[in-house]
Amino acid sequence: MDLVQIFGFAIVAALLVMSPGPNGVLIAKTTPTSGKAVAFANIGGFVAAFFVHGTLSIFGISIILVQSAQLFFAVKMVGAAYLVWLGLKALYEAWKGVKDVAVIAPARRNRTFAAAVSEGFLTNAFNPKVTMFYLAAFPQFIPEGQAAISSAFFLVTIHVLINVIWFSAMIFLFSRLTAAAQSGAFQRWLKAVTGVVFLSFGAKLATLER
């Protein structure tokens, strides 16, 4: 694998990571409401899901999903249901309202790191743009030969590092918006937007064609 191929993959992966999607929405919601530490736990879930996506693509299980209409439909519906559930949950919280808070700290949210990691993992695992990337684009960058598997996992690692850098920058950006984050009105607006976006991504995934 040459540097040109690696650089080309890095550009495509960076564009994927930076484009709007469920992962970014989750970070935007978590940082001001639960704190930086919990948001970084979300990123840990993202990382685990990226390696799952990569492993499925490398060893051909994703191809089976493409070739089997029943399996594809099942995975698609599970992912869509999860995104819709997140959207409805956020809309309910927005409708219920959020009081102004003096300090935003993870310890006062009653939200465990394990739950944040799981939320990040499931959001990324059922992220339609990541799924389609590993089904369609990623295999084109895997070289032939005996080192194909190790090279493929190296590319997945590059994707993971780009993801960590980008969303870490987002966390530090959102954490500085303390005045807005402490406002119950802002949190209510953010949850409403989050709910609509997650519902739209769930609908998009549910109507995705093979």
C-alpha positions as CSV (number, residue, x, y, z in Angstrom):
1,M,0.0,0.0,0.0
2,D,1.5,3.3,-1.1
3,L,1.2,6.8,0.4
4,V,-1.0,8.0,-2.4
5,Q,-3.6,5.3,-1.6
6,I,-3.4,6.0,2.1
7,F,-3.8,9.7,1.6
8,G,-6.7,9.2,-0.7
9,F,-8.4,7.0,1.9
10,A,-7.7,9.6,4.6
11,I,-9.4,12.3,2.6
12,V,-12.5,10.3,1.9
13,A,-12.7,9.2,5.6
14,A,-12.2,12.8,6.8
15,L,-15.1,14.0,4.6
16,L,-17.3,11.2,6.0
17,V,-16.5,12.0,9.6
18,M,-16.9,15.8,9.2
19,S,-20.2,15.6,7.3
20,P,-23.3,16.1,9.4
21,G,-24.7,12.8,10.9
22,P,-26.0,11.1,14.0
23,N,-22.5,10.9,15.6
24,G,-22.1,14.7,15.5
25,V,-25.6,15.2,16.7
26,L,-25.0,12.9,19.7
27,I,-21.8,14.8,20.6
28,A,-23.5,18.2,20.3
29,K,-26.2,17.0,22.7
30,T,-24.0,15.2,25.2
31,T,-21.3,17.8,25.7
32,P,-23.5,20.7,27.1
33,T,-25.9,18.5,29.0
34,S,-23.6,15.8,30.5
35,G,-20.1,17.1,30.3
36,K,-16.8,16.5,28.4
37,A,-16.0,13.2,30.1
38,V,-19.3,11.6,29.1
39,A,-18.9,12.9,25.6
40,F,-15.5,11.3,25.3
41,A,-17.2,8.0,26.4
42,N,-19.5,8.5,23.4
43,I,-16.3,8.6,21.2
44,G,-15.1,5.4,22.8
45,G,-18.3,3.8,21.6
46,F,-17.7,5.3,18.1
47,V,-14.2,3.7,18.0
48,A,-15.5,0.3,18.9
49,A,-18.2,0.5,16.2
50,F,-15.7,1.5,13.6
51,F,-13.7,-1.6,14.2
52,V,-16.9,-3.7,14.0
53,H,-17.8,-2.0,10.7
54,G,-14.3,-2.6,9.4
55,T,-14.1,-6.2,10.5
56,L,-17.5,-7.0,8.9
57,S,-16.4,-5.5,5.6
58,I,-12.9,-7.1,5.7
59,F,-14.2,-10.6,6.3
60,G,-17.2,-10.4,3.9
61,I,-20.1,-10.5,6.3
62,S,-21.3,-7.1,4.9
63,I,-21.4,-8.7,1.5
64,I,-23.8,-11.4,2.8
65,L,-26.0,-8.6,4.1
66,V,-26.1,-7.0,0.7
67,Q,-26.8,-10.3,-1.0
68,S,-29.6,-11.4,1.4
69,A,-32.7,-9.3,1.3
70,Q,-34.0,-10.7,4.6
71,L,-30.8,-10.0,6.5
72,F,-30.4,-6.5,5.0
73,F,-34.0,-5.7,5.9
74,A,-33.6,-6.9,9.5
75,V,-30.4,-4.9,10.1
76,K,-31.9,-1.9,8.5
77,M,-35.1,-2.0,10.6
78,V,-33.2,-2.5,13.8
79,G,-31.0,0.5,13.1
80,A,-33.9,2.7,12.0
81,A,-35.8,1.7,15.2
82,Y,-32.9,2.7,17.4
83,L,-32.5,6.1,15.7
84,V,-36.2,6.8,15.9
85,W,-36.2,5.9,19.5
86,L,-33.4,8.3,20.2
87,G,-35.3,11.0,18.3
88,L,-38.6,10.4,20.1
89,K,-36.7,10.4,23.5
90,A,-35.1,13.8,22.7
91,L,-38.4,15.3,21.5
92,Y,-40.1,14.1,24.7
93,E,-37.4,15.7,26.8
94,A,-37.7,18.9,24.8
95,W,-41.5,18.9,25.2
96,K,-41.2,18.3,29.0
97,G,-38.8,21.2,29.3
98,V,-35.4,21.7,31.0
99,K,-34.7,24.0,33.9
100,D,-31.7,26.3,33.9
101,V,-28.7,24.8,35.7
102,A,-25.9,26.6,37.5
103,V,-23.3,24.1,36.6
104,I,-23.1,21.4,34.0
105,A,-21.2,18.4,35.4
106,P,-21.3,14.7,34.4
107,A,-21.7,13.6,38.1
108,R,-25.0,15.5,38.3
109,R,-26.6,13.8,35.3
110,N,-26.8,10.2,36.7
111,R,-25.5,8.9,33.4
112,T,-22.8,6.2,33.6
113,F,-19.8,6.0,31.3
114,A,-20.9,2.5,30.3
115,A,-24.3,3.9,29.1
116,A,-22.5,6.7,27.2
117,V,-20.2,4.2,25.5
118,S,-23.1,2.0,24.6
119,E,-25.0,4.9,23.2
120,G,-22.0,6.0,21.1
121,F,-21.5,2.4,19.9
122,L,-25.1,1.8,18.8
123,T,-25.4,5.3,17.2
124,N,-22.3,4.6,15.1
125,A,-23.0,1.0,14.4
126,F,-26.4,1.9,12.9
127,N,-25.2,5.1,11.2
128,P,-26.3,4.7,7.6
129,K,-23.5,6.7,6.0
130,V,-20.8,4.7,7.9
131,T,-22.5,1.4,7.0
132,M,-22.6,2.4,3.3
133,F,-19.0,3.6,3.4
134,Y,-17.8,0.2,4.6
135,L,-20.0,-1.6,2.2
136,A,-19.2,0.4,-1.0
137,A,-16.1,2.6,-0.7
138,F,-13.9,0.9,1.9
139,P,-13.3,-2.4,-0.1
140,Q,-11.9,-0.4,-3.0
141,F,-9.0,0.7,-0.8
142,I,-8.0,-2.8,0.4
143,P,-5.0,-4.0,-1.5
144,E,-4.6,-7.5,-2.9
145,G,-2.0,-9.9,-1.6
146,Q,-1.0,-11.6,1.7
147,A,-0.9,-8.3,3.6
148,A,-4.5,-7.3,2.6
149,I,-6.0,-7.9,6.0
150,S,-3.3,-6.1,8.0
151,S,-3.5,-3.2,5.5
152,A,-7.2,-3.0,5.8
153,F,-7.1,-2.8,9.5
154,F,-4.5,-0.1,9.2
155,L,-7.0,1.9,7.1
156,V,-9.7,1.3,9.8
157,T,-7.3,2.7,12.4
158,I,-6.7,5.8,10.2
159,H,-10.5,6.3,10.1
160,V,-10.7,5.9,13.9
161,L,-7.9,8.5,14.5
162,I,-9.7,11.0,12.2
163,N,-12.9,10.4,14.1
164,V,-11.2,10.9,17.5
165,I,-9.5,14.1,16.5
166,W,-12.6,15.6,14.9
167,F,-15.1,14.8,17.6
168,S,-12.6,15.7,20.4
169,A,-12.3,19.2,18.8
170,M,-16.1,19.3,18.8
171,I,-16.3,18.5,22.5
172,F,-13.8,21.2,23.4
173,L,-15.8,23.7,21.2
174,F,-19.1,22.9,22.8
175,S,-17.7,22.8,26.3
176,R,-16.7,26.4,25.9
177,L,-20.3,27.5,25.2
178,T,-21.0,27.4,28.9
179,A,-23.4,30.4,29.0
180,A,-25.7,28.9,26.4
181,A,-25.3,25.4,27.7
182,Q,-26.5,26.5,31.2
183,S,-29.7,27.8,29.7
184,G,-32.7,25.5,30.0
185,A,-34.2,27.2,26.9
186,F,-31.0,26.3,24.9
187,Q,-31.0,22.7,26.1
188,R,-34.7,22.4,25.2
189,W,-34.0,23.8,21.7
190,L,-31.0,21.5,21.3
191,K,-33.0,18.4,22.3
192,A,-35.8,19.3,19.9
193,V,-33.3,19.7,17.0
194,T,-31.6,16.5,18.1
195,G,-35.0,14.6,18.0
196,V,-35.9,15.9,14.6
197,V,-32.4,15.0,13.1
198,F,-32.4,11.5,14.6
199,L,-35.9,10.9,13.3
200,S,-34.9,12.0,9.9
201,F,-31.9,9.7,9.9
202,G,-34.0,6.8,11.1
203,A,-36.5,7.4,8.3
204,K,-33.6,7.6,5.8
205,L,-32.2,4.3,7.0
206,A,-35.6,2.6,6.9
207,T,-36.1,3.6,3.3
208,L,-32.5,2.7,2.2
209,E,-32.4,0.4,-0.8
210,R,-30.0,-2.5,-1.1
